[in-house]
Amino acid sequence: MNTLTKARRAAIFFFFTLLVFCPATTLAQTVAPAEDRLRKLEEAVSSAQSAGDNAWMLVCAALVLLMTGPGLALFYGGLVRRKNVLATMMQSFALMAVVTVIWALYGYSLAFADGNAVIGGLGYMLVRGVGATPNATYAATIPHQTYMIYQLMFAIITPALITGAFAERMKFSAMLVFMILWSTFVYFPLAHMVWGAGGLLNASLGGRIPTLDFAGGTVVHISSGISALICALYFGKRLGYPQQPMRPHNLTISFIGACLLWVGWFGFNAGSALAANALATSAFVATHFASAAAALGWLAIEWVRLGKPTVLGAISGAVAGLVAITPAAGFVTPMAALVIGATAGVVCYLMTSSVKRKFGYDDSLDVFGIHGAGGTLGALLTGVFATRAINPIFKDAAGQPAPVGLLDGNTSQLLNQLIGIGLAILIASIGSFIILKIVDAIVGVRIGPEDEMTGLDLSQHGEEGYEMGFEVIATPTLSERTGGISHTARIAEPNLSE
């Protein structure tokens, strides 16, 4: 009996062991593959997000480059006189090449490498260490090299904007030297202060004075606009200005250029989200709404004051709206974007007409009136309309979204914006004046009266923008009494052998 009982007990124990441990073993074998599949799924999702973000950012980089060439080149080229069209377009094209080289050599490093509150260090000299691995500080889902090339496009268009202020009267050689020095001592420090890690004005990466600038209101537009005003004052007026009308020679190509700028600006602003996400969509919508409202605002006041809406007014208003929304695009609602745009259209119209006429400066293509004034207005209104509902950039002690702009409950942000604007104006104005003096002493900045009357196309490049089949030979005469220019012209027979 005892033997039978023991046998039964052993059998029960063995059966119980099978029931308990065999399923556990099977479960362990099942759980391990499940965890592995989950890990692989997460990696695939992360890889897909990175691929999508990278594709979006490369497209945005191309769109921002499109803004300079052909966008800005066509826009500015049509606004000057016929004899200066090639030279004006060449300035934008040359800067696409020149700024790219200095960016690769040292510019990106000074703007985005670890440094102090004012300037970056030399860690990325010769783009060393800038490869396929993301830089988690700036953009964690795209290759560091993609971020670098995207930021380059901003560095290209900013000095190109300034060329509109001294259009028709600066030596090409002087322009090149000036822009290299300006990029080095004005743009790169400002870019680091606003966007670089630890920069003085950086709102998200440890800046002591958090200034909101989503896509370049201070870095791009205020700096170029103020520098443009300094250039216009330093150069003085074009020969014959304002006694003689200096109308745009081809508004058709300016119209095309403005449309390209509008489209390219989506890469400029929406791309500054640095990912294909909801914030990019918000910035895209704000950009479009502001530009449309500004075009209508400019046209409305122009229609009231002049009796007619003009094509030049429409495209100028659209650009003014794009400028003003740049610092705010990733912080404001669509309705706030409409307000910012409409306000910019009216303000920039008054700056380029009434204010410019009153003070008499010759900002040839109204860079200060649109980019300087529009950028300043946009930076201020960003401090008013920015909201955590769009971009919770600030956090409270508990890690919860904190108020961002004035209407959102952050009463101190407007002061931060004013400080950022003031620093941008100070750096751009002092830096530009000093650089102009240096370049003027080395190579001279302004072409001579004869070359100016001939036009920059021929005097600086030995080419003409248009081959008409005949040649107008003009003998210019400069009046010492009025400063005006008169011409005695004759039409030469076409050269049939060409």
Residue pairs with C-beta under 8 A, 6 or more apart in sequence:
49 141
50 134
50 141
50 142
52 276
53 139
53 141
53 142
53 274
53 275
53 276
54 141
54 142
54 143
54 146
55 276
56 271
56 275
56 276
56 280
57 139
57 142
57 146
57 147
57 150
57 271
57 274
57 275
58 146
58 149
59 267
60 150
60 266
60 267
60 268
60 270
60 271
61 146
61 149
61 150
61 152
61 153
61 267
61 271
62 267
63 263
63 264
63 266
63 267
63 268
63 271
64 150
64 153
64 154
64 157
64 264
64 267
64 268
64 271
65 96
65 153
65 156
66 260
66 263
66 264
66 267
67 153
67 157
67 260
67 261
67 264
67 265
67 267
67 268
68 92
68 95
68 96
68 153
68 156
68 157
68 160
69 92
69 93
69 96
70 257
70 260
71 257
71 258
71 260
71 261
71 264
72 92
72 157
72 160
72 161
72 257
72 261
73 88
73 89
73 92
73 93
73 257
74 89
74 253
74 254
74 256
74 257
74 260
75 254
75 257
75 258
75 260
75 261
75 315
75 319
76 88
76 89
76 92
76 163
76 164
76 167
76 254
76 257
76 365
77 85
77 86
77 88
77 89
77 250
77 253
77 254
77 257
77 465
78 85
78 248
78 249
78 250
78 251
78 252
78 253
78 254
78 255
78 257
79 164
79 167
79 248
79 254
79 364
79 365
80 88
80 167
80 168
80 248
80 249
80 364
80 365
81 168
81 246
81 247
81 249
81 455
82 249
82 250
82 455
82 465
82 466
83 454
83 455
83 456
83 457
83 458
83 464
84 167
84 168
84 455
84 456
84 457
85 249
85 250
85 457
85 465
85 466
86 456
86 457
86 461
86 463
86 464
86 465
87 172
87 455
87 456
87 457
87 460
87 461
88 163
88 167
88 168
88 456
90 172
90 461
91 160
91 163
91 172
91 175
92 160
92 163
94 172
94 175
94 176
95 156
95 159
95 160
95 163
95 179
96 156
96 160
98 176
98 179
98 180
99 107
99 152
99 155
99 156
99 159
99 179
99 183
100 152
100 156
102 180
102 183
102 184
103 152
103 155
104 126
104 127
105 125
105 126
106 122
106 125
106 126
106 184
107 152
107 155
107 183
107 184
107 188
108 124
108 127
108 130
108 148
108 151
108 152
109 120
109 121
109 122
109 123
109 124
109 125
110 119
110 120
110 184
110 188
110 189
110 192
111 120
111 151
111 155
111 187
111 188
111 191
111 192
111 195
111 196
112 120
112 124
112 138
112 148
112 151
112 191
112 192
112 195
112 196
112 197
113 120
113 121
113 122
113 123
113 124
113 196
114 120
114 121
114 123
114 197
114 198
115 121
115 192
115 196
115 198
116 198
117 193
117 198
117 199
117 200
117 207
117 208
118 189
118 192
118 193
118 199
118 200
119 188
119 189
119 192
120 188
120 192
120 196
123 129
124 130
124 148
127 145
127 148
129 144
130 144
130 145
130 148
131 143
131 144
131 145
132 143
132 144
132 145
133 143
133 144
134 140
134 141
134 142
134 143
134 144
134 147
135 144
135 147
137 197
137 205
138 144
138 147
138 197
138 274
139 146
139 147
139 274
139 275
141 275
142 274
142 275
147 274
150 271
150 274
151 191
151 195
153 267
154 191
154 216
154 219
154 220
154 268
155 183
155 187
155 188
155 191
157 220
158 183
158 187
158 216
158 219
158 220
158 223
158 224
159 179
159 182
159 183
159 187
159 224
161 220
161 221
161 224
161 225
161 228
161 367
161 371
162 179
162 182
162 224
162 227
162 228
162 231
162 367
163 170
163 175
164 228
164 363
164 364
164 365
164 366
164 367
165 227
165 228
165 229
165 231
165 232
165 363
165 364
165 365
165 367
165 368
166 175
166 228
166 231
166 232
166 235
166 364
166 445
167 364
167 365
168 238
168 246
168 364
168 452
168 455
168 456
169 235
169 238
169 364
169 446
169 447
169 452
169 456
170 235
170 445
170 446
170 447
171 443
171 444
171 445
171 446
171 447
171 460
172 456
172 460
172 461
173 443
174 439
174 440
174 443
174 444
174 445
174 446
177 439
177 442
177 443
178 435
178 436
178 439
178 445
181 435
181 438
181 439
182 227
182 431
182 432
182 435
185 431
185 435
186 223
186 227
186 427
186 428
186 431
186 432
186 435
187 219
187 223
189 427
190 218
190 219
190 223
190 424
190 427
190 428
191 219
192 199
193 199
193 200
193 201
193 202
193 207
193 423
194 201
194 202
194 211
194 213
194 218
194 219
194 420
195 202
195 213
195 219
196 202
196 205
197 205
197 206
198 205
198 206
198 207
199 205
199 206
199 207
200 207
200 208
200 209
200 423
201 207
201 209
201 210
201 211
201 213
201 218
201 419
201 420
201 423
202 210
202 211
203 210
203 211
203 212
203 213
203 393
203 394
204 210
204 393
209 416
209 419
209 420
210 394
210 413
210 416
211 218
211 379
211 416
211 417
211 419
211 420
212 327
212 328
212 331
212 379
212 382
212 383
212 386
212 393
212 404
212 405
212 413
212 416
212 417
213 219
213 327
213 379
213 382
213 420
214 269
214 272
214 283
214 326
214 327
214 328
214 329
214 330
214 331
214 382
214 391
215 268
215 269
215 271
215 272
215 283
215 326
215 327
215 329
215 330
216 268
216 272
216 326
216 327
217 323
217 324
217 326
217 327
217 328
217 375
217 378
217 379
217 382
218 327
218 375
218 379
218 420
218 421
218 423
218 424
219 424
220 326
220 371
220 375
221 323
221 326
221 327
221 371
221 372
221 374
221 375
221 378
222 371
222 372
222 375
222 376
222 379
222 421
222 424
222 425
222 428
223 424
223 427
223 428
224 367
224 371
224 372
224 428
225 367
225 368
225 370
225 371
225 372
225 373
225 374
225 375
225 376
226 368
226 372
226 424
226 425
226 428
226 429
226 432
227 428
227 429
227 431
227 432
228 363
228 367
228 368
228 371
228 372
229 361
229 363
229 367
229 368
229 372
229 429
230 428
230 429
230 432
230 433
230 436
231 432
231 436
232 361
232 362
232 363
232 364
232 368
233 361
234 433
234 436
234 445
235 362
235 445
235 446
236 362
236 446
237 360
237 361
237 362
238 246
238 362
238 364
238 452
239 449
239 452
239 453
239 478
239 483
239 485
240 246
240 483
240 484
240 485
241 362
242 360
242 362
243 482
243 483
243 484
244 484
244 485
246 364
248 254
248 312
251 311
251 312
254 312
254 315
255 311
255 315
258 315
258 318
258 319
261 318
261 319
261 322
262 291
262 318
262 322
265 287
265 291
265 322
265 326
266 284
266 287
266 288
268 287
268 326
269 283
269 284
269 286
269 287
269 325
269 326
269 329
269 330
270 280
270 281
270 283
270 284
270 287
270 329
271 280
272 283
272 329
272 330
273 279
273 280
273 283
273 330
279 330
279 390
279 391
282 329
282 330
282 390
282 391
283 329
283 330
285 334
285 337
286 325
286 328
286 329
286 330
286 332
286 333
286 334
286 336
286 337
287 322
287 325
287 329
287 337
289 334
289 337
289 338
289 341
290 321
290 322
290 324
290 325
290 329
290 337
290 338
290 340
290 341
290 344
291 318
291 319
291 321
291 322
291 325
291 341
292 318
292 321
292 341
293 321
293 337
293 338
293 339
293 340
293 341
293 342
293 345
294 317
294 318
294 320
294 321
294 322
294 324
294 341
294 342
294 344
294 345
294 348
295 314
295 315
295 317
295 318
295 321
295 345
296 317
296 342
296 345
297 317
297 321
297 341
297 342
297 343
297 344
297 345
297 346
297 349
298 313
298 314
298 316
298 317
298 320
298 345
298 346
298 348
298 349
299 309
299 313
299 314
299 317
299 345
300 345
300 346
301 345
301 346
301 349
301 350
302 308
302 309
302 310
302 313
302 349
303 309
313 349
316 348
316 349
316 352
316 366
316 370
317 345
317 348
317 349
319 370
320 344
320 345
320 347
320 348
320 349
320 370
320 374
321 340
321 341
321 344
321 345
321 374
323 344
323 348
323 370
323 371
323 374
323 375
323 378
324 340
324 341
324 343
324 344
324 348
324 374
324 375
324 377
324 378
324 381
325 332
325 337
325 340
325 341
325 344
325 378
326 375
326 378
327 375
327 378
327 379
327 382
328 336
328 337
328 340
328 378
328 381
328 382
328 385
328 386
329 337
330 390
330 391
331 382
331 385
331 386
331 387
331 390
331 391
331 393
331 404
331 405
332 340
332 382
332 385
332 386
332 387
332 390
332 405
333 385
333 387
333 389
333 390
336 381
336 385
336 387
339 381
339 385
340 377
340 378
340 381
340 385
343 377
343 381
344 374
344 377
344 378
347 373
347 374
347 377
348 369
348 370
348 373
348 374
348 377
351 366
351 368
351 369
351 370
351 373
352 366
352 369
352 370
355 369
356 363
356 366
356 369
361 368
363 369
376 421
379 417
379 420
379 421
380 414
380 417
380 418
380 421
382 405
382 417
383 405
383 406
383 413
383 414
383 416
383 417
383 418
384 405
384 406
384 407
384 414
385 405
385 406
385 407
386 404
386 405
386 408
386 410
386 413
387 404
387 405
387 407
387 408
388 394
388 401
388 402
388 403
388 404
388 408
389 408
391 404
392 401
392 402
392 404
393 404
394 401
394 402
394 403
394 404
394 410
395 401
395 402
396 402
402 410
403 409
403 410
404 410
404 413
405 413
406 413
406 414
436 445
439 445
447 456
447 459
447 460
449 478
450 459
450 476
451 459
451 460
452 459
453 476
453 478
453 485
454 476
457 463
457 464
457 465
458 464
469 494
470 491
470 492
470 493
470 494
471 491
471 492
471 494
472 489
472 490
472 491
472 492
473 489
473 490
473 491
473 492
474 487
474 488
474 489
475 487
475 488
475 489
476 485
476 486
476 487
477 485
477 486
477 487
477 488
478 484
478 485
479 485
479 486
